[in-house]
């Protein structure tokens, strides 16, 4: 299972905490790019791969990101222009 490439790109209405459910093993390129109102991401312990530019321009992200031990690959520029 995966979160498809660009699936939530420009979804300005995604707000608050983003909970990645148990089933996606891979988060594709640009999946959450430009989702300005997400302020925290909680990854499932089943998440294995987070690909390129996944959270680019998610300027609302604050605090610490904690990745589960299960993540085996991190894409390039996953958090470009995040504050």
N, C-alpha and C positions, 0 to 999 in steps of 0.2 A: 504494500500500500504506500501511497505517496501523496503529498500535497503538490498538485500540478504547478508547472511553471506559470507565473503571472496570474494565478487563480484569484488572488485577492489584491492584485496591484491596483492602486488608486481607490481602495475601499476606505474612504475617509470616515465612514460611520463605524468602523471597527474601533472600539474604545475600551480603555481600561486594560485589564489583564488578559492576555492571549494564552489560553490553555491548549497546548498541542495534545490531542487525545492519544490514546494508547496505540491505535492502529497505524498511523503513518510512520513508516520506517525511514522515509527519505523526504526531505523538503527541497523541492526543485528551485531552480534559478528564478529570482525576482518574485517569489511567491507572495511576499508581503511588502514589496517596495512601495514607498509613498503612502503608507498607512500611518499618518502623522499622529493619530490619537491613541495608538497602542503605547501604554506606559510600562508594561512588564511582560516578559515571555516566560512561561513555565513549560519546559520540555518534558515529554513523556520519557520514561526510562527505556522505552523501545526505540526512540529516535536514534538512528544509526548514521545518517548522512545529512549534512546541511550544506547545500550547494551555493554557487556564486551569487552575490548581490541579494541574498534572501531578504534582508531587512534594510536595504538602502533607503536613505531619507526618512527613516522612522524617527523623527526628531523628538517625539514624546517619550522615548525610552529613558528611564531613569533607574538608578540603583544598580545592583549587582546582577549579572547574568550567571546562572549556574547551569552548567551542562552536565547531563548524566554521563556516567562512566562508559555507557554503551556507545556514545558518539565516536565513530571511527574516522570520519573525514569532515573537514571544515573547508568550505569553498573560499575562493578569493573574494576579498572586499565585501564580506557579509554585512558589515555595519558601516558602510560609507555614509558620511554626512549625518551620523547619529550624534546626539549630544549627551 
